[in-house]
Amino acid sequence: MVREYRLRRGWTQEDLAEESGVSVHAISMLEADRRKPRLSSVNALAQALGLGAAEHAELIAAARGQTARGQAGGGEQPAGRTGEPAAPPQQQAHRPIAQLPPDLPDFTSRADAVAAIRQAFGQGGTAGHTPVFAVTGPGGMGKTSLAVHAAHALRERYPDGQLFADLQGASANPVPPPELVARFLRALGVGPAEVPDTLDERSALYRSLLTDRRILVVLDDVGDGAQVRPVLPASSGCAVLLTSRSRLPELDGVARLELAAFTDQEARELLDRIAEPSALAADATATAELLAHCAGLPLALRITGSRLLTEPGRTVRTLTDRLADAADRLDELRVGDRAVRVSFEASYAQLDAEQARAFRLLGAAPTRSLGQAAATALLGREPVRTERLLVALTSRHLLQRVDQAAPVPRYGFHDLIRLYAQERSGAVDQSGEQRAADERLTLWYLHAARRAGLLLVPHARQTPVPPPPEHLPLPEFPAAEEAMAWCEAERANLVDLVRHTAGWAGDRVCWQLAHSLWPFFTLRRYWTDWAAVTETALDHARRSADREGEGLMLVQWGTLAHAQADYPAAIERYQEAARCLGPQDPAVTAMIEANLGVSYRQLRDFEPAVDHLTRAAEAFRAAGDRYGEAVCLLNLVPAQRILGRHESALAHSRLALAAFEELGSAYGQGHALHAATLVLVELGDLPQARETAEQAVALREAIGDRDGAASSLESLGALHRQLGDRPAAVAAWTRAEAHYEALGSPKAQAVREQLAQAAEE
């Protein structure tokens, strides 16, 4: 009764204490029915509240334990002022509220998330501010399970109870705010007839009823901030725990936690608690595959665990085999009324037409992740518009940031969400829109890779390609370091795109993209990737009867064989390429002659090597290809050294160095300096050789040529040792070993042996 009269005046307990002289503690205990009231205090309260005679008498009677109002023998229940409904009966208003759903008996992991929620609420709120914590993430990530589990763990902190509501924000019919407030008012004891008509009045009464009470409000599946603002309390003693598929950027002062997929260990722990652990352990291979198919999504894990437990004759292997086909996986991730696809459909249904298109095209793109510039090419929209679409999809957790440490944001999909996006693309795209988007994306990557390749190996020969997509920005590379970093970040995408475009019959972009990657693969020694794209592109060119593509991929295949020291195979590929391309392109003929010369040189068949390289240099010079000529001059040096023509070898290395300096090719300069170093050593000019080796090391490390830098460091270490500077030799070999180790090169072992020998001396 005291609470009702106090709220009717719009007072807090502190206001009433100031007016009546009764302590706040006494008023709180009285309103909570935890202390027998003293009549003097009751009289003071009645006078402060300005009660009439009848209300005053009722209050005294209740304090004495006599007939309470509203019961038999009592007076009429007083009505509140207009728009201020009377409070519920006293015993009903003080009954603790317990609306939480039951906690999951097999709740697993998320210890850090629970700790974060407890810490946020343990600090309490400030005057007029309620702590609010939002758990966000895509559908099926276990947000509701976490919120309910954490809320049960917090019950002691909120002795007045817990309010809970499923707002169905991701459905087609979210709970309207007026209905939500009315539900909570009824839970707080307000009779249906006493619920105000307007949302503002309902919200005001709701906040009044929560004043000085400690209640945890749990709002599940929030659609947006407007849906929940009316039920955010103003009492610092209360707290609000939200779950949403949106990040709810429109809500201020909210602590947020974004749930990630389970790790393999967490996923296995949950599956063990749902299914039979012994059956999972009996087929470790199938269990590992099953976990991979679920991709750490708690809903998928619960569905598979339930199927293993309840479907007669179902084994881990049979279920894993059913999930193996990506096209059917979402069909299999269903049990009863739970389905992964349905969870994703709810989020997809909230997108507008432009967002839905972006979701489909991004999800079905032949890449693992994309930066904004690449996404702009794929979507065919302006950069600003693309950024808005990426932000919208990320905010709804249909898209996610990957590689958070990267300076430029990259976006990707959870594996199962990607499958759903691909489904939607196949169902909706009947006009070839996805193919057109993939073509824009591939052309963008082709031009970006060519731009990077020309910085890594300037003046390298490039074949003509179609112009880049109009009005779409290509990446800028101020220097070779940035070009190398871009190639590293996009490495997996570039390989995937070559494989994807191999399915486009008659399209030349497959081998053109593969050809643009050789500078990067050469410098980084990514032989497996290089072999994969070359073989794929060669097969595509042959199926398309594209003789130019076939010939250039044969040259590339020969170069790869050469790099792996299979020189006979390299010569065979080069000769096959010459037959394929014919004499119609002098530049290509010169290139093949040069490659043949290098391969013969490596086979120590030096006279044919010199002949091929000399013809190649002359052909490049006639064609005005200064870079090709310089490379041939450089490659003549080792053969001439072996044949004892040291002065000629030194002259050719210096001519090559001058050409590379003229062309601005740091890569070529590094090679020329290294070649000159070896010649100077054999001529006995060790001081000049050491100076030249130091220049080679500096250039090669600057452009990221780790293999070349390591080779020059080996030579530098040997020179230091010959000149009697053992510490400098050890330092150079140590750096060489580090480069080889980073490349996974077997050459590291030889350097370790040199270091061990130096340590024994």
N, C-alpha and C positions, 0 to 999 in steps of 0.2 A: 504494500500500500504506500509506504514511504517513497519507494522508487517511482511509482506511478505519479504521485503528486509532484515529486521533484522534476521528473521529465516533462510533466505538463507545463511547468514553468520554464522549461528549457535550461535547468540548472545542472551543473555538475555536483558531485559530492563535495568538492571544495567550496562551491558557492553556498551550498546549504549549511556547511560547517561554519562559514563566516557569518551567515545571517542568524544562526541558531545558537552558536556557542558550543555545540556538540562537536566532538572531535571527528575528523575524517575517518579514523580507524573505527570509532564506535558506529558511525553511520554505515560504513562498509560491512561490518559484522552484522548489524541489524538487517540490512537489505539482503544479506546472504543467509539469513535465518540461523546464524551461528551464535547468537547471544540473546538471552532474555532481556528485553528492554526495561530500563528504569522509567517509571512514570514521569519523573521530572524531565528526563531527556525527551520523552514523547511529547509532553506539553510544550517544551521549547521548540521542538520540530514543527508541531502543529501551528504554533503562533508564527514562526518564521515563514511557513508555507502559506499563511493567510487562509486557513481552512475555516469553513463555516461551522456552525454549531453541530449539525448532523454529522459532517465528515469528521470533526474533532472527536465526537462521541464514539463513532465507529473505530477510530484509530485507538482510543483508550481501551475500548472493549477488546480489540484484537490483541493489544499489548498485555491485557490481563488474562488472555487465553479464553475469553468468552466467545460468544457466537461471532463468527467472521461474516463480513458482508457478502452478500450473494448466496449464503446458505440459508436453510430453513430458520426462520425466526429473525433473520437479519433485515436490515433496511434495504431500500432499492440501491442497486449499483449505480454510482454516479457516472454520468457521461463526461467525456472530456470536452474541451472546447472544439469549436468547429474545425474540422480537418485534423484533430488530435484525438484519435480513438483511445478508448480506455485500455489500460494494460490488461493482460490475462490474469486469471486467478493466481494468487501468490505462490501456492505450492507448484503450479504448472510452470511458472516463470523461472523457478529456481531449480527445476529438474535438469541435470546435466544433459546436453545434447550429444548424441553419439551416432552420427550419420555415415561414418566411414565404412566403405566396403571391407570385407575381411582381407587380411594380409595373406599373401601367397605363402603357403607352407614351404615351398621350394625356392623362395626368392634367393637369387645368387648374385654375387659380386656387387658392384656399384658402391663399395665401401667409401670410396673417396667422395662420391656424389652425396651420399647420406651425411657424411661428415661436413660437407660444405653447407648443406641445408641446416643442420643443427647449429653450426657456427653462426650462420646468418641470423637465425632466430634467437640464438642464445644472447646476442647483444641487445635484443629488444629494439623498440623504436624510440623516436623522439616525440616530444609533445606535438600532438596533432598529426603524427605520421606513423603509419603501420608498416612494419617490414614486409616486403613483397618479394617472393622468390619464384622465378619462372624456369621450369624445366622444358627445354625445347628439343626438337629433333624430328626426323621423318616418321611416318607411320610405321608401326611395328617395332619401334626401337625400345619399348618398355618404359615409356614416360609415366603412364598411369600406375604401373606396378611399383615404380620407384616412389612416386608421390604418396601412394597409399602406405607403403612400407615405412617411409620416413614419417608420415603423419602419425602412425601408430606408435612409433618410437618417441614422438614428442607429446604424447597425451598428458603426461604428468606436468608438463609446462603450461598446459591450457586446461585447468581443472573445470572450467565452465563448459567445455565440450568442443565438438568439431562439427562444423557444417560442411557438407559435401554436395556437389552438383556436377553432373555430366552435361556440359554445355553444348555438346554435339556440334562444335564449331566447324568441323570438317565435313559435316553432312549437308544435305540440301535444305534441311530445316533446323537451323541452329536455334537454341532457346532464346527467345526475345528477352531483353533486359527487364521489362516490367514483370514478366512471368517469373524470372529468376528471383527478383527481389520479393515478390509475393510468396514464393516457396519458402524463402528463408524467414520471412515474417511469420508465416504459419508455424514453422519449426520453432520459432522463438516464443510461441504461445499466443500470437495475435489471431483472434477469431476471423473466419472468412469475411464476415460482415464488417469487421473493423479495419480491413485492409484499405488504405486510401486509394483513390481513383487514379491519381497522376503518378508518373514515375518519380518526380521530384519529391512528392510527399512520402511515397513509399521508401525512397532512399533515405530521407531525413529521419523517418521513424526507425528504420533499420539501424542507422548509425546511433541513434539515441539509445536503442535497446542494447547495443554493444558497449556503450560507455561504461567504463570501470569494470568490464568483464574481460576474462582471458579466454578467448575463443580462437581456434584455428579454423580458417576458412580454406577449403580445398576446392579449387575450380579446375575441373578436368576438361581437356579438349576445347580450349578457348579459341574462338575464331579470330577475334581482334580486340583491341583495347576498348572500343565502345561497348562491347558486350559485357565487360566486367567492371567498368568504372563505377556504376551505381552501387556495387556491393563491396567496394573497397572501404574498410572501416577507417575511422579517424582516430581510433583509440590506440595508444602505444602498447597496450597490453595484449592486443590481438595480433594475428599474423595471417598472411595469405600465401598459399602455395598454389601456383598455376602450372598447368601443362598445356603445351600448344605446339602445333606443327609450324607455327610462325614464330619469328624472333620477337614479335610484338614491339617493333621499334617505336610505336606511338605511345607506349606507356613510359612515363618518367620515373626515375628513382627505383628501378627494379633490378635486383640481382639476377643474373642469368647463368644458366648452366646448359650447355649443348651436349646432349648425349651422343656418344660415338658408338659404333658397332663393337661388339665384344671381341676381345683378343681370342686367339685360338685356345688359350688356356681357360679363359672364362667361358667360352662356348662349350668346351668339353665338360667343364664342371656343371653347367646347367643341364646338358644332355644326360650326364651321369645321374643327376638328381631326378630327372623325369623318367628316363628309360631304365633298362636293366644294365648296370655297369658291366657285368660279366659278359653280356652279349656284345657290348661295344668293344671290350678288351679282346674278345676272341677273334675279331677281324679288324686289326688295327688299320690296315690299308683302306678298307671300305669306310671305316669311321672317319679317317682323315679326309677322304673324298666327300663324305656326307657333310662334314663341317665346312669344307670349302664351298659346297653348293649353297649352304645356308648363309654364307658370307657374313657371319657374325650378327645377323639380325635376330633378336630374341624371339620375335613372333615366329619366324621360320624354324628356329630351334625347338620351340614349344610344339609346333605342329608336327615336325618330324619325330620328336620324342614321343608324342601322344600316339602317332601312328605305329611306331615300333612297339609300344606297350599294349595297344588295344586291337590291332588288326591280326587275326589268326594267321599263323604261318609267315608273317612278315619278318624278314631278316634285315640286318644292316646292309648286306650286299644287294638284296633285291630292291630295297628302297633307294639305295645309292644309284643303282642302274636306272631306275625310273627318273631320277633327278638329273642324270648325266646329260640328257638332251636339253640344251638351253631353250629350245623352242617349246618344250613341254614343261619346263621346270615350274612355272607359276601355276600351271594346272595341278601339279602334284603337291604344291605347298598349300594344301587345304585340308581341313578336318572339321566336320560339323559346321558351326556358324563362323568359324575362324578361317580366313584366307588372306594370304599376303597380297594377292591382286586387289581384293576389295579394299584393303587398307590404302593402297596406292591410288586406286580409282577415286577415293574420296578427296585426296589432295589435288589430283588432276582436274576434277570437276570444278574446282574453285578458280582455275586459271581463265583469263580472258582469251580471246581467239589468238592474239599475237603471242601471248605467253605460252599457250598450248603449242603453237607452231614451233616456237623456239625450243621447247622441251623435246618435241619429237625429233627435230633436226639434230639437235645436240646429242641426244641419246643414241640416235642411229648413225652418227658420224663414225668413220673408220679410224678414230683416234682414241687414246686413253684419257687424255686431258687436253684442255685448250686454254691458251691465253686469250685476252680480250680481242687482240688484233686478229687472231685466227678465227675466233668466233664471229667477228664482224664479217670476215670473208664468207664463212659458212652461211650465215643468216642473210647476207646480202642487204644489210641495213646500215645506217650511219653509225659511226662509233658511239655517239652519245646514246642513241636509241638502243644499241646493243648492250651498253653498260647498264641501262635501266632494266633490260630484260634479265641480264645475269643477276643483278641485285634482287629482282623480284623472285626469281626461281631459287636463289640461295636463301632468301629470307623465309621461304616456305619449305626449305629443307628438301626440295626435289633435286637441287644441285648443291654441290659442296666445294669449298675451297680445298685444294690439295697442295701439299708442300707449303705449309704456312710460313716457312722461313724464306721462301723465294721472294726476291724484291718485287717481282711483277706477279700479280695474282694469276693463279691457274685454277681452272674449274674442271670437276669431274663428277662421276656418278657412283653411288653405291651400286654394286654389281647387280642386285635384284631390281633396283629402280631403273637401271639401264635396260634390262630385259623388258620391263614394262614400257619404257619409252619406245623401244624397237617394235614392240607389239602395236602400240598406238600408231607409229609411223606406217607400218605395213597395212593397218586397217584404214587409215585416213588418206594416205598419199596415193592417189590414183592418177596423178597427172605428171609423174616423174619429177616432182619437186625435190625429193631427196637426192636423186642423181644429179640434178642441177646444182644443189647445194654442195655435194661432194666434189663436183668438178671445180666449183669456185674455190673450195678449200684446197684442193690438190694443186691448182694453178698458183694459189698464193704461196703454198709451201715450196713449190718448184722455184719460184722467183726468189723467195727468201733464202733457200738453200744455195742457189747460184750466187747470190750476193755474198753470202757467208764464205762460200768456196773461193771466190775471187780475192777475198781478204786473206784467207789462209794460205792460198797458193796463187799469188797474183800472176796474171797473164796466162793462166792455165787455159787450154783450149775448151771452149764451150760451144755446143751445137745450138743452132737457132731454135727458139721455142715460141709459142704463142705469146702475145702481149699479156701483161698482168691484168687482173680484174680492175675495172675502172673504179676510181674514187675509193679504193681500199688501200689503206696505208701499209706499206711494207716495213719490216723492222729496220731500224737504223743501227749500224755497227760503226762506232767511231774508230775502232781499231780491231786487230785480229783477236785480241783477248775476248772482246764482247761477241765476236762471231763464233769463237770456239765455245763460249758459255751457252750461246743460243743452240748450237748444234748438240751439245750435251743434254740440255733440257728437252730438246725435241727428238732425241735419238730414237726412242721407241715409236713415236708417232710417224717419223719418216720411214722406218722399216715397215710399219703397218700400212702406210699409204701405198708403198710400192706393191705390197701383196694385194691390197684392195683393188688397185687400178689394173692389175693383171687380168681381172675379170671383164674389163672393158675391151671388147674385141675391136681391133683396128685403131685403137687410140695410142698415140705415140708417147703420151705423158708418162707411162710406166717406165720405159727405159730412159726417157729424158730425166726423170727424177732420180733414178738409180745412178745415172752418169754424173749428176750434179753432186753426188755424195762422196766421190772418191777422194777429194782433198781431206775431208774430215776423217774418213775411215783410214786413210793412209797415215795421217799424223797421229791418230790415237791407237792405231794397230787393232781395230775392231774387226778382226778377220772373219769371225762367225757371221756378224751382221752383213759385212761386205759380200761374203759368199752367198748369203741368203738372197739379198736384193739382186745381185748379178745373175744368179741362176734363174730367179723368178722372171726378171726382165728379159733375159735371153730366150727363155721358153715362150714368153708372150710375143716377142718380136718374130720368132720363127713361126708361130701359129698365125700371126698377122701377115706373114710374107713381107716383112719390113726388113729389107737387106741392110739398110743403113743402121738400124737399131741392132740387128743381129751382129753386124761387123764390129760396132763399137762395144757391144757387150762382150764379144770374144776378146777384143783388146783388153777390156777391163778384167776379164777372167784370167787372161794371161798375166796381167800385172799382179793380180792376186796370187797366182801360182808362183810368180817370181818372188813376191814378198815373203812367201812361205818356203822359199828355197827349193821349189820344185821346178828347176830350170828347163828340163826337157819338156814338161807339160806346158810351160810358158811359151817355149819356141813353137810347139805344135799349135797352140791357140793363136799366136800371132800370124803364123803362116795361113791358118784357116781364115783368119780375119782378112788377110791380104787377098785371098781368093774370093772372099765374099764381097769385099768393097771394090776390088778392081783398081785400075790406075786413074780413075776419073777425078779423084780428089788428091792433089799433090801433098796437101798438108797431112792427110791421113796416111798416105804412103810414107812420108817422112817420119811420122810418129811410129809406124810399125817397124821401119828400118832401125830407128833408134832403140826400140824395145828389144828387137832381135839382137842388136849389138850388145846391149847390157846383159842379156841372158847368156850369150856366147862367152862373154867376159867372165861371168860367174862360173861357167863350166870350165874355165881356164883354157878355152880355145881362143887365144888372144888375136891371132891374125884375122879370122873372120869377124871378131868383135870390132877391131879397128876399121875394117872395110865397111861394115854396116854403119858404124857411127860416123865415119867420115862422109859417106853418101848422105846420111841423114842431115848432118850439119850443113852440107852444101844445099840440100833441098830446102831446108828451113830458111837459109840465107836468101835463096832465090825467091822464096815466097814472101820475104819480108817479115818472117816470124823470128824476131830477135830472141824471144824467150826459148823457142824450140832449139835455136842454134846454140844458145848458152847451155842448155841442158846437155846437148850432145857433146859440146866441148868439155863439159865437166865429166861426163861419163867416159870420155877418152882417157882421162888421167890415170885411173887404176890400171888399164891395159898397158899403157905406155910405161908405167912404173915397172910392171912385171917384165916387160920386154927390155928393160934397162934404158929406156929413153927418158931419163929424169929431167933433163933440161926442157925437153918438149912437153913433158907432163906438167912441170911448174908453169911454163908459159901458157898452156891451155887452162890451167886452174885460175891464173890471173886474168886471162881474157874472159873466162866465165864470170869471175867475180865482178869485173868491170861492167859486164853486160847486166848482171843482176842488180848492181848498184844503180845503173842507168834506169832500169825498169822499176826500181823500188821494191824488189822482191827480197825481203829479209830471209824467207825460207831458202831461196837459192843462194844467197850470200853465205848463210850458215853452212850449206853443203860445200860451197867453193872454198871457204876458209878451212874446213875440215880436210878437204882433199889436199890443199896446199900444205897443211900441217904435216901430213904423212910424207909428202914429197920432201919437205925441208928436213925431216928427221933422217930420211935416207941419204940426203945430201950432206948430213952432218952439221947443219946450222941449227943447233938446239935452242939457243936463245930466241932466234927469230921464230922457230917452230912453237915455242911456249907462248910467245906473244900472240901468234896467230890462233893457237888453240883457245886462249882466253877470250879472244874476240868471237870465236865460233860458239863457245859456251854461252856467252852473254846474249848473242842473237837468238840462239835456239831456245833458251829458256824464256826469253821475252815473248816469243810467239807460241809457246806451249808445245814445241816439238820435243817431247820428253825423251823419246828414243834417240833422236839426234843429239840432244844435249848430253845424254848419258854416254853416248859413244865418244863425243869430244872430251868429256870429263875423264873417261878412261885414258885417252891419249895424253891429256894434260897431267894426270897422275903419273903416268910412265915417264913423262918429261921431267917432272919435279924430282922423281926418284933418280933419274940419270944425272940430274944436275946437283944431287946431294941434299935436296930439301925434303926429308922424309915426312915431317908433319904436314907440309903442303900436299904431298902425294896422298897421304891418308885422308886428308880433308876432301880432295877431289874424288877419290874412289868412294868415299862414304856418300857423297852427293849422287854419284853415278848409281850406286846400289839403291838409293831411295827412289830414283826415277824408274829403274828397272822393276823394282818391287811394285810400284804404283801401277805399272803396265802389266804386271804378272808375267814378265819376261824371264825365260830361263837363263838369260845372260847375267842375271843377278848373282847366280852361283859362282861364276868365274870371277866376278869382282870380289865376292866374299873370300875367295881363295887368295886373291892378291892381298886383301887386308890382313888375313891370317898370317900370310908369309911376312908381311911388313911388321906385324906385331912380334914375330919371333926374332927379327933381326936386331 
